[in-house]
Amino acid sequence: MAPTAFPGSEDPLGLRSHTMWVGSAEALAGLGLRSGSEATVEELAAAVAGRPAVSGASARADGEAFDLTFVAPASVSWVWAQADADLREDLERAVMQAAYSSLQHLTGTRPVIGNIAPAHGLAAALALHAVGQRPPWSKAPLPLLHVHGYLVGVLDESGILRGPDSQALQEQSMTRECGALGRMRLAQSLGDLGFEINAQAGPDGRSFEIAGVPEGLLALARSADKGCAGLGRETDQDPWEVREVF
């Protein structure tokens, strides 16, 4: 569920979008899309199917789209839940940028083209969610900022848009590497915002937390059933989950 479903008392009336298109101009152009623009439901449904929203013609040569989900550390979500409107926007932007950096690293370094070569561009939609559980809720949901990165296409060396290779996406070292890079970028952004960071946090010491958030809240978030395709498990291990989008 998007952050706009949980407006704070100081949030502006003109709510900002939490879904956007990202990627290279060439990859997005084939789908009739532009980087930075809002990703509508109609556009996303068409892009997942490999075609522009305004046309029934296929723009992706082969393959499927995938949902790669990046989960922020629990402390980031708790701080976001208590923040004023300006800080909430800064935190949301930092989480989105971290997720995009991970996608760029993945497609630019891993053999997502036929499990042979990295991509020369990507087309993806980012969707920021504020909680893991899906309604109806038996109790108030816990905050969990996470980004669904819908990777709908990657460019090969000939400039042809293809679906990313599933084997390359599912490889375990990829999830750990991209998760670590995303956490590093997020920690850097939080440091720039003035937060003190506790490194080597979490069950395996592979994450970080914002200093000052009570351990009881962090433990509560880690032990809760997050729903949203098992994000609680991913928070304790690698903050990435990969699912094929049908």
N, C-alpha and C positions, 0 to 999 in steps of 0.2 A: 504494500500500500504506500502510495507516494507521500512525501512530507506535507504536501498541501492539504492532506486529509486531517492533519493535526495542527491547525494554525495556532500560533501563540497570541496572547492578548495584544502584543505590539506589532504583529505582522501586518504589512501593508495590505490594502484591499486588492491591489492589482497583483495577484499571486503569480509568481514566475513559473515557467515550465520546468519540469524535472525530467523531461525526455528530449533528447536531441540526437541529431545525426552527426557522426564524426567520421573522419577518414580522409583519404586522398581525393582530390577533385575529380580525377579521371575515373576512379572506381565508383564514386557516387553518381557521376554524370550519367553513366549507363542506366542507372535506376531512376533518373530524373530527380535526384536529390542534391542538397547543398549542405556542406559542413556548417554546423552551428545552428541550423534551423530546427524548429520543433518537430519531433517525430510523432506523427499522428497515428492513430490505430489503423486507418486505411493504408497509409504508406508502409507501415511495418508489416502488415499482413501481405501486401503485394511484394515487398522486398524479400520476406522470408520465402515466398514462392518463387523468387528469382525474376520478378518482372516489375516494371514501373507501375505506379498507382494509376497513371493516366492511360495505360495501354495494356493489352493482354499479351503482347509479344514478350517472349523470354529474353532476359538480358544476361542471365547467368548460364554459362555453357553446360555446367554439370554440378553435381553435389548438392548438399543441404546447408541450411543455416544452423548455427549453434548458439546456445545461451551460455556465456561464461560469466559466472557471478563472482564479484569481488565483495568481501565482507570486511567492514571496518572493525578494529578492536572495540571491545565493549565499552571502554572508557570514553571513546569518541562519541558513541551514541548517547551515553548518559549526560555528557557535557552538552551535546546538541539539544537534548530534551529540556535542559534548564536554561538555555541561552536566550538572549534577546534576539530580535529579528536580524540585526546586522551580523552577529556572530553565527547564527544559524546558517545564514547565506554563505558566509566564509567557509564554514565546516562542510556544507554540502558541496561547494565548489571544489574544495580540497579532495574530498572523497571521489568525486567524479573525475578529477584530473588524475588521481592515482590509478583509477580503474582504466582510464584511457591509455596512460603510460604503459600499463601492463599489456594491453592489447597491442600497442605498437611494438613493444619488445617481442612479444610472441610472434606476430606475423612477420617481423623483420629479421628474426634470427632462427626460427624453427622451420622445418620442412613442411609447411602447410600446403604447398603446391604438390599434390600427389605423393606426399611423404618423401619428396626428393629435394625441393628447393624452397627457400623463403619467398615471401610475397614481395611484389613491387608496389603495393598499395592495398588499402583495405576499405571496406564499407561496413559500418556498424551503427547501431542505435544504442545509446546509453539511457537506461531508465533507473532513476534513483528511488529506492523504497526506504521507508522509515521503520518498519517493523517486519519481523519474520513470519509471525503467525498469520493465517488467513482467517477472516471472520466466518461464522459467528464466534465470538469470544466468550468463554465462561468467566473470565476475569480480565482486568485491564492488560493489554499487551505490553511487553517490554520493548523499549526502543532498540532497534538494530538497523543502523544505516548500512545498506548494501546496494550495489549497482549491478543490474543485469546488463551485460554487454552482448547484444544480439549481433553476432558476427555473421553478416548475410553474404559476404563475398570477399575474395582476395584476388588481386591481379597477378597473372603470370608474366613471364618475361616478354610475351608477345602483346601484352595489354588486354588479354582476354580475362573476363571476370569468371571466377570459378568458386565452387564451394570449398571451404577449408578441409584439409584431410583429417578425418576423425582420429586416425591412429596417432598423428602428430599432436593433436589436441589432448588426447587421453594419457600421454606418456607422463609417468609420475614425476620425473625430474622437471618437466615443464611446469607442472602445477606449483611445485615448490619454488622454482626459480622466479616465475612470474608473480607469485604471491609475495615473495621476499622483495622483489623490486617495487611492487605496489605499496607495500608497507613502508619501505624506505622513502619513497616519494611522499607518502602521506605524512610520515614523521617529520620530514624536512619542511613541508608546508605548515604543519602545526607549530614547529619551532619558529618559523617566520611570523606566526601569529602571536608568539609570546608564551606558548605553553612549554612547561618543563616535561621532558619525556623520560620515562623509565624504560630502558632497553632490556632486551632478553627476558621479556615477561611471558606469561602464558604457561600452559602445562609443559611444553617442551622447550621453553625459552626462545622460541623462534618469532615471537611477536613483540609488541611494545604496548605500553599503556600511558595515558596522560597521568602525570603525578598528581596525587591529591584525591583521586576518586577512591572511595572506600572499597576495600577488598571484598566486603560482603556483597556489594552491588555487582562487582565483577564476577564473583562466584555464582551469584544468582543468574546472571545473564548466560554464563557458560553452561550451567546445568539445565536451563530451561529448554523445553521442546520448541524449537524455532519454527517448525513447519517450513514452508517455502522451499521445499526440496532439500530438507536436511541441513539447513544452514548452521544449526547448533553444532553439529559434528564438524563442519568445515571450520568454524571459529576456533575449535580446539586444535585443529590440525593445520591444514593449508587453507587460506582464505579464498580458494578458488573451487568452483564446481563447474563441470562441463556437461551440458545436456543438449541433445539434438532437438531442434524445434520442428514440430510437425505442423 
